[in-house]
Amino acid sequence: MTIASPALTPARITMYGADWCGDCRRSKALLDRRGIDYDYVDLIATPEAADTAKAISGRTNIPVVIFPDGEHFTEPSDAELGAKLDAYAEAAA
């Protein structure tokens, strides 16, 4: 899915999540294992950022992972996120 507003498109990969969320921990671990340079927005530390995550995804589910090309994933599986990371790395090369 693509973000409608360019103001919501980050300059680098950004993940909105919370430490209590198992899906967030899993997606964060995948990004870390692959050595991805990304911004992590902890929704517990910055609860107002939940509004931004919801504006991007249209849902209240987390994690929300946003790519600089405007595409985002909400609660991605490792396979979905991995495929996007592969495509992202290929496009950047």
N, C-alpha and C positions, 0 to 999 in steps of 0.2 A: 504494500500500500504506500502511496506517496502523500506527503504532507502538503496541504493546500497552501499554507502561508510560508513564504520564504523566511519570515522572521523566526519561524520555529525550526528552521533547518540549521543544525550546528555545523561548525567548521570542522569538527572531527567526530568520531563515534562517541555517542553519549548514551549512558544507560541510567534509567531511573529505576530504583529498587529499594529494598529494605532488607536488613540482615535477618529478620524473622521469616522471610519468604524463601522457601525451598527452591522454587524456580529461579529466583533472583540469584541465590548462591550458586546454583548450577550454571546459569548463563555467565555469571561473573567468573567462575572457575574456568570455563571454556575460553573466555577472552584472555584470562591470565595465562593459561597453558599455552596459548598460541602467541603470547608475547605482544598482544595488541595494545597499542597506546590509545586509551580512551578516558573519557571523563565519567565518573560515577557520581550520581546525585542521590544521596541517601535521603529518602522521604521522611525518615524519622527525625533526622537532624534539620531538615529544611521542609517542613510539611507544606509550605506554600507552593513548593515545586510540584506537588501532586496535581494542582490545577493545570500546569503546563503539560504534564504527562497525559492527563485526560484530554486536553485540547488536541494533542498530537494523535492519540490513539482512538479517541471517542469512547473510551472505556475506562473503568477504574482498575482494571487488572494490571498487575506488574509481573515481571519486568517489562519495561518499554525500552527497546534498543533502537536508536535513531542513527542513520548513516548520513554523511554529508550530501549524498545524492538525493536526500529527501525521503528515501524509503525507510520504513520502520517496521519493527516486529513487536507484537505484544504476546507475552508468554511463549516465546519461540522454543521449539524442540532443539536439541543439540544439532540434529541433522539440518534443520532449517537455517539456524544461525551459522553453522559451519559452512554451508553452501554459499550463503551470502558473503561471509568473510573471504572465502576462496575467490568469488567473483570480484569482490572489492579489491583484493590484493592483485588480482590479474589486471584489473582496469588501471590500478595505480602504477603498475610496472611498465 
